[in-house]
Amino acid sequence: MAHVVIIGGGFAGVWSAAGAALARGEADLRITLIAPDEHLVLRPRLYEPEPELAKVELRRILEPIGVEHLRAWVSTIDTGRRVVVAGGEEIGYDRLVLAAGSKLVRPSGLPGAERLFDIDTLDGARRLTGLLRDREDYSAVVVGAGFTGLEIATALAARGRVLLVDRSEVVGGELGPGPRKEIEAALDELGIECRLGTTVTEVGDGYAVLSDGTKAGADAVVWSVGMRASELTRQISGELDHLGRVPVDRRLRALPEVFVAGDAAMAAFDDEHTVMQACQHATPLGKVAGYNAAADLLGVPLRDFTPGPYVTCLDLGGAGGIFTRGWDRRVMASGADGAAIKKRINQQIHPPVDDAAKILAAADRVYLELPFFPRDEEPAA
Ligand SMILES: Cc1cc2nc3c(=O)[nH]c(=O)nc-3n(C[C@H](O)[C@H](O)[C@H](O)COP(=O)(O)OP(=O)(O)OC[C@H]3O[C@@H](n4cnc5c(N)ncnc54)[C@H](O)[C@@H]3O)c2cc1C
């Protein structure tokens, strides 16, 4: 029987599995997802005070749709022989979807780097909340005032003192000027001190040294900068982008028998942009890549990846949230309205469980429905 193999159990891998099962219908086709953990980790929710809630059992998604789960790490992809090596065992495939995601890049050569905390993985987030749980008045240094750094800094500010450090001269540099005023106001409101044009040069027991010479007290130093796609991408292409991603065509194909999805894929969003390493793109990329991998074997027409509108939604803790639209990130909602939208999005990213019809219907609806908000109708300022 023909075999679709998917590497990765994140958003892209899970939705690839559902996409492949959707294309399979009643046909004979074996689908296997390989990932080491028993859970899909909802990484966008790892800044929350209870990261333990940010996970869904893979079994509850894969079993109802007839997808096997092999709990293993893939070390090798041999595209010539069409096999992957997982847990020391060779597994043959007819079509492969690489959805092995991304990882935070930890700084090399930083003294005390082993003391850094992060919220990149469930284990990382558990370690941080484990340290600070039940403590009032702790101090934390957050390195990086980008999307993740802002969310964890504003979350930590609920019960502690937070110093936010960034090499850039502005906060939220990667988000552009669109939401900057609202971000700065939120940091102000929460009493978060910003040290811009600065970085951390040493992490010690209870302190961090900054590049301006300051020694700041810190119960935890949280690193949030630098994401890179899985190393497995190197085994698919010699032409990776600066994030280590594999270039794919509009059907998300990288090689005749290999599709790539999620944070590992460099897919075009439009003529100017490639997709972001974000679950809002990993989810539809997965749905299309998995569908196409199966459709290709079954002689069914393939689907093009045609992204929905680009939005961002940032949780700013006690200062609410910000919801933006477009690549210029126009602020459509802020404060309590922005926070309400973020809450809805954080629920919407949970895949349906235990119900094949619901899972397959969701795989067929490639894009999340955007939350309604009145200012959506207003022309851009
Ligand atoms: C703190 C944080 C906040 C975020 N907030 C947002 C947000 O608000 N909005 C948004 O859109 N995005 C957000 N993101 C980004 C989003 O989480 C990622 O884009 C998304 O998780 C990517 O999904 P993925 O499936 O491609 O990869 P991943 O989530 O990285 O999953 C990869 C999977 O592959 C498995 N894997 C890796 N290597 C191997 C291997 N060798 N063998 C087998 N399995 C392997 C892993 O175990 C995992 O199951 C956030 C990320 C973080 C860390």
The ligand as a MOL file (V3000), in Angstrom:
LIG
                    3D

  0  0  0     0  0            999 V3000
M  V30 BEGIN CTAB
M  V30 COUNTS 53 58 0 0 0
M  V30 BEGIN ATOM
M  V30 1 C 6.2240 31.5160 22.6380 0
M  V30 2 C 5.6980 31.4580 21.2370 0
M  V30 3 C 4.6180 32.2530 20.8920 0
M  V30 4 C 4.1040 32.2000 19.6030 0
M  V30 5 N 3.0230 32.9710 19.2960 0
M  V30 6 C 2.4700 32.8720 18.0810 0
M  V30 7 C 1.2920 33.6040 17.7680 0
M  V30 8 O 0.7680 34.3530 18.5880 0
M  V30 9 N 0.7610 33.4670 16.5430 0
M  V30 10 C 1.3100 32.6310 15.6080 0
M  V30 11 O 0.7680 32.5330 14.5060 0
M  V30 12 N 2.4200 31.9200 15.8710 0
M  V30 13 C 3.0150 32.0170 17.0750 0
M  V30 14 N 4.1350 31.2940 17.3670 0
M  V30 15 C 4.7640 30.4820 16.3130 0
M  V30 16 C 4.1190 29.1070 16.1740 0
M  V30 17 O 4.0610 28.4640 17.4140 0
M  V30 18 C 4.8990 28.2830 15.1810 0
M  V30 19 O 4.9300 28.9540 13.9500 0
M  V30 20 C 4.2600 26.9170 14.9840 0
M  V30 21 O 4.3110 26.1930 16.1770 0
M  V30 22 C 4.9580 26.1670 13.8690 0
M  V30 23 O 4.3620 24.9320 13.7190 0
M  V30 24 P 5.1760 23.7330 13.0710 0
M  V30 25 O 4.2940 22.5430 13.1210 0
M  V30 26 O 5.7410 24.1570 11.7730 0
M  V30 27 O 6.4390 23.5270 14.0180 0
M  V30 28 P 6.6210 23.1850 15.5650 0
M  V30 29 O 5.5600 23.7570 16.3970 0
M  V30 30 O 8.0350 23.5640 15.8230 0
M  V30 31 O 6.4920 21.6110 15.6330 0
M  V30 32 C 7.5050 20.7740 15.1050 0
M  V30 33 C 7.1880 19.3370 15.4100 0
M  V30 34 O 8.1770 18.5150 14.7640 0
M  V30 35 C 8.7450 17.6190 15.7110 0
M  V30 36 N 10.1140 17.3630 15.2850 0
M  V30 37 C 11.1250 18.2570 15.1980 0
M  V30 38 N 12.2390 17.6290 14.7640 0
M  V30 39 C 11.9080 16.3280 14.5760 0
M  V30 40 C 12.6270 15.1810 14.1450 0
M  V30 41 N 13.9130 15.2370 13.8100 0
M  V30 42 N 11.9750 13.9960 14.0930 0
M  V30 43 C 10.6630 13.9130 14.4160 0
M  V30 44 N 9.9290 14.9710 14.8250 0
M  V30 45 C 10.5580 16.1570 14.8990 0
M  V30 46 C 8.6230 18.3570 17.0390 0
M  V30 47 O 8.7150 17.4560 18.1240 0
M  V30 48 C 7.2320 18.9740 16.8860 0
M  V30 49 O 6.2540 17.9980 17.1180 0
M  V30 50 C 4.6880 31.3300 18.6470 0
M  V30 51 C 5.7770 30.5270 19.0050 0
M  V30 52 C 6.2850 30.5830 20.2850 0
M  V30 53 C 7.4630 29.7060 20.6600 0
M  V30 END ATOM
M  V30 BEGIN BOND
M  V30 1 1 1 2
M  V30 2 1 2 3
M  V30 3 2 2 52
M  V30 4 2 3 4
M  V30 5 1 4 5
M  V30 6 1 4 50
M  V30 7 2 5 6
M  V30 8 1 6 7
M  V30 9 1 6 13
M  V30 10 2 7 8
M  V30 11 1 7 9
M  V30 12 1 9 10
M  V30 13 2 10 11
M  V30 14 1 10 12
M  V30 15 2 12 13
M  V30 16 1 13 14
M  V30 17 1 14 15
M  V30 18 1 14 50
M  V30 19 1 15 16
M  V30 20 1 16 17
M  V30 21 1 16 18
M  V30 22 1 18 19
M  V30 23 1 18 20
M  V30 24 1 20 21
M  V30 25 1 20 22
M  V30 26 1 22 23
M  V30 27 1 23 24
M  V30 28 2 24 25
M  V30 29 1 24 26
M  V30 30 1 24 27
M  V30 31 1 27 28
M  V30 32 2 28 29
M  V30 33 1 28 30
M  V30 34 1 28 31
M  V30 35 1 31 32
M  V30 36 1 32 33
M  V30 37 1 33 34
M  V30 38 1 33 48
M  V30 39 1 34 35
M  V30 40 1 35 36
M  V30 41 1 35 46
M  V30 42 1 36 37
M  V30 43 1 36 45
M  V30 44 2 37 38
M  V30 45 1 38 39
M  V30 46 1 39 40
M  V30 47 2 39 45
M  V30 48 1 40 41
M  V30 49 2 40 42
M  V30 50 1 42 43
M  V30 51 2 43 44
M  V30 52 1 44 45
M  V30 53 1 46 47
M  V30 54 1 46 48
M  V30 55 1 48 49
M  V30 56 2 50 51
M  V30 57 1 51 52
M  V30 58 1 52 53
M  V30 END BOND
M  V30 END CTAB
M  END
